[in-house]
Amino acid sequence: MASNQNTINLTQRMKIGDFLLRRLEEAGIRHLFGLPGDYNLTLLQQLYDAGKLTWVGTTGELTASYAADGYARLNGLGALLVTNGVGALSALNGVAGSCAEHVPVICISGSIPLRSIDRGLGMHHTMADGDFDHFLHAYSHVTAAQARITPRNAVAEIDRLILTAWREKLPVYMEFPSDIAYLDIEVPTTPLVLADPPSDPERLRSCIAALAEQLSAAKSPAILVDADADRFGVAATLMKLAEKMQAPVAVINAAKGVIDESFAQYVGIYGGKASEPGVRETIENSDCLLAVGYRPIEVTTGDFTASLPANTIHARGHSIDVGDDNYQAVTLKEVLHGVIDTVPQVNKRTPRAVAAAAPSTHADHSAKLTQAIYWQAIQGYLRPGDVLYVDNGTSFSLLGLKLPPNCTFIGSINWGSIGYSVGALLGALTAAPGRRHLLLIGDGSFQVTAQELSTILRHNHKPVISLINNGGYTIERGYIGKTEAYNDIANWSYAELPKVLRPDTTARSFVVKTGGDLQKALSAPNDRLIFIESMMDSCDAPAPILRSSNLGAELDYGPTGPQHREGLQLRPSTMETRM
C-alpha cells in the first residue's frame, strides 16, 4: 500500500493548457510573444488566469518569432504563440532563422480542434483540402522536432519538445488544438529539469584524453569559435582553457562578442583572406586547431577563402572529431572541463598580435556626416555590458569595432533576414531590461519591421536606436543597381515615428547631418528611448562592406552577370581600396 501511495503522490490532475504553461515556466520562460487568434484564445485565457507568464502581444507573427529569438539568446530559451496556418506560416521565416542560427525557440500554434481533425471537418485557416498536416510538414524542415498535442501524448510530447529545443539549441514546433486546453489529464508533480543526458563514461574519458594529448603536444595550438560556443554556454570555459595553454583565440563573425575582446588571448575575427594578416596566420598555421561549432558559409569565410589545418579538431555540442575518431554520447561542456583539468599549465608561449581597436581621429564636427565619421563615433559610444544589434546592410560595420567587456552581439549572420533586429530588440529588451541596448540599422531593413517599435514604446523600454537614412539598400547597390530605382525606398520621417506610434511618448528623437549633430545626440541621457536618424549619402559605404558586396556579385551571378556593366555596381573609391 505504501508503494502505491508514493506512486499516486507523483502525479496530479491538471488541465492540459495549464500543464503546458507550467512546463514553460519551469524551463525558465517568463514571457510569451505572439498574436491572439480564435484557435489560441483558450490557452491565452489560461495564461491570464494563472498570472505567471507575461503575454507580450506583437504587431505580427514574423516579429513575434524574431522577438522569441532575441529573448532566447539572453534567456536561454524563448517561445511564441500563433494561430493555425496563417500565423504559423507568417512566423516560419523567423523560426527558420532560429534554426540557421542555432537558437532554441518553441513555436506554439493554437490549431483547429481535434474533433474537426477526427471528423474531417473543413475549418478556416486551412487549405480546405481535408489535409491537416500541411504546417507540421512545413515546420519539419526548419525545426528539430514537431508534434500535435493530444490528451494521450500531452505529457510526453510537451516535455520532449521543450527538452529537445534546450538540448539541441534549435527551434521546435507544437500544434495545440483549441479544444484540449481545458481537458484534465494526469501529469507528473515533479518539475521539468533542463539537463543533458549523462555522457558515456568511457567515451568521455577517451575523448578528453585524445583532445588533451593533441593540445599538449602542439607548439602553436589555437582555438576558433563559432556561435555555438555561446549557445552551449562554453565561452568562459574556452577562455579558461586558452589562458591555461596560452593559446590564441579567434572567432568567426557570427560569433562576434562571444569571446571577451579584452581577453589577453583574443586575436580577432577569422574569415580567410578577409582576416587581419596576424589572425589568418594564427589560425591557418596552427599545428592543433580546436574549432568549436564551426559552420562555414561564404559570409563567414571571406567568400570561401578560409583554410583550416587538415588536422583541425571539430567540437560540437554533443560530439567531437579528433583525427579519425568521432566521439558520440559526450557533451562539449564536460569534455572541455576535463581537458582543462588534464592539459599542463603553459607559462611561456610566443605572443600573438592582439586585435587592435579602430583608429581614432579628430573629426570636423561641422563636416557632413559620413560612414567613417559615424562608425568612429559609435566606437567611442560603446561601453561594457551593452547589448548590440546588427541587421543586414552597412550596419555590418559593427563587426569591425572593438567591443568593451561583457557586450552581447545579436545578429542574423547565417540567415540574413532583413528587419530581424527590430523584433529581436523587443525580445532581448524583455529578457534583460536592465542592460543598455543599442540597435544599429539601415533604413531598408527598418522598414520591414518598423511597426514593432510601437510595442517597444508600449512597454516603456529604453533602447538607443541609431538608424542610417541613406535612401535604400546600400548592400544591394554594391552587388548591382548602384543608382537603379529597385534599390530605392520611400523616404520616411523616421525620427518622428516614436511620436506617431505612441503620441504620449517621452522618447528623445534626433535628426543628425553632421558629426557634431551626432555627438550631441549620443551625449543625451539614456533615461528614455533615444531615436537617432543619421542622414547620409546613398553611395557612401565602408570599403570592406562594398568589397564584400562586389565579391558576392561574382559568386551569385557568375562571369556573364550584369555586375560588370560600367557604373552598375557601387565600388570602393580608389583611395579606400589602397587603404
Buried (B, 14 or more C-beta within 10 A) or exposed (E): EEEEEEEEEEBEEBBBBBBBBBBBBBBEBBBBBBBBBEBBBBBBBBBEEEEEBBEBBBBBBBBBBBBBBBBBBBBBBBBBBBBBBBBBBBBBBBBBBBBBBBBBBBBBBBBBBBEBBEEEEEBEBBEEEEEBEBBBEBBEEBBBBBBBBBEEEBBEBBBBBBBBBBBBBBBBBBBBBBBBBEBEBEBBEEEBEBEBEEBBEEBBEBBBBBBBBBBBEBEBBBBBBBBBBBBBBBBEBBBBBBBBBBBBBBBBBBBBBBBBBBBBBBBBBBBBBBBBEBBBBBBBEBEBBBBBBBBBBBBBBBBBBBEBBEEBBBBBBBBBBBEEEEBEBBBBBBBBBBBBEBBEEBEEBEEBBBBEEBEEEEBEEEEEBBBBBBBBBBBEBBEEBBBBBBBBBBBBBBBBBEBBEEBBBBBBBBBBBBBBBBBBBBBBBBBBEEBBBBBBBBBBBBBBBBBBBBBBBBEEBBBBBBBBBBBBBBBBBBBBBBEEEEBBBEEBEBBEBBBEBBEEBEBBBBBBEBBBBBBBBBEBEBEBBBBBBBBBEBBBBBBBBBBBBBBBBBEEBEEEBEBEEEEBBBBBEEEBEEE
